[in-house]
Amino acid sequence: MSRREVRQMLQDLWAVRISLGAVVRQEQAQSAALAPVGEEARATAQQAAAVSVDETGWRQDRQRAW
C-alpha cells in the first residue's frame, strides 16, 4: 500500500487522523525494530545448503518437485 493509502485506511477503519510524515516515521521505526530479525533470516539463508524463494517446480527422478 502507498503511504497515502495507509493514511486513508487508518482514517476509514479506525477514524485515526495521521500525517504522511507520521506514516513515514512509523515505517522507519518498524523497520529498525525488525532489522535484527531480517538479519537473522538473511544469515540463515546464506548458510543453508539450498535456498528457494519461489514456487517454481523442477523435475527430480522424473517426478515434479517443489
C-alpha positions as CSV (number, residue, x, y, z in Angstrom):
1,M,0.0,0.0,0.0
2,S,1.2,3.5,-0.6
3,R,1.6,5.9,2.3
4,R,-1.5,7.8,1.2
5,E,-3.5,4.6,1.1
6,V,-2.3,3.7,4.6
7,R,-3.3,7.1,5.9
8,Q,-6.7,6.7,4.3
9,M,-7.2,3.2,5.6
10,L,-6.4,4.4,9.2
11,Q,-9.0,7.2,8.8
12,D,-11.6,4.9,7.2
13,L,-11.3,1.9,9.6
14,W,-10.4,3.5,12.9
15,A,-11.0,7.2,12.5
16,V,-7.3,7.8,13.1
17,R,-6.1,11.0,11.5
18,I,-2.4,10.8,10.8
19,S,0.0,12.8,8.6
20,L,2.1,11.3,5.8
21,G,5.2,12.2,7.8
22,A,3.9,10.2,10.8
23,V,3.3,7.2,8.4
24,V,6.9,7.5,7.3
25,R,8.2,7.8,10.8
26,Q,6.3,4.6,11.8
27,E,7.7,2.8,8.7
28,Q,11.2,3.7,9.9
29,A,10.6,2.7,13.5
30,Q,9.1,-0.7,12.4
31,S,12.0,-1.3,10.0
32,A,14.5,-0.5,12.7
33,A,12.7,-2.8,15.2
34,L,12.6,-5.7,12.7
35,A,16.1,-5.3,11.4
36,P,17.6,-7.9,13.8
37,V,15.0,-10.5,12.6
38,G,15.7,-9.7,9.0
39,E,19.5,-10.0,9.5
40,E,19.0,-13.4,11.3
41,A,16.9,-14.7,8.4
42,R,19.4,-13.4,5.9
43,A,22.3,-15.1,7.7
44,T,20.3,-18.4,8.0
45,A,19.5,-18.3,4.2
46,Q,23.1,-17.6,3.3
47,Q,24.3,-20.7,5.4
48,A,21.6,-23.0,4.0
49,A,22.6,-25.8,1.7
50,A,19.7,-24.9,-0.6
51,V,17.6,-21.9,-0.9
52,S,14.4,-21.4,-2.9
53,V,12.5,-18.2,-3.0
54,D,9.5,-19.1,-5.1
55,E,7.2,-21.9,-6.1
56,T,8.9,-22.8,-9.3
57,G,8.9,-26.6,-9.7
58,W,11.6,-28.8,-11.1
59,R,11.9,-32.5,-12.0
60,Q,13.6,-35.0,-9.7
61,D,13.7,-38.6,-10.7
62,R,11.2,-37.9,-13.4
63,Q,8.7,-36.6,-10.9
64,R,7.7,-33.0,-10.3
65,A,9.1,-31.4,-7.2
66,W,8.9,-28.1,-5.4
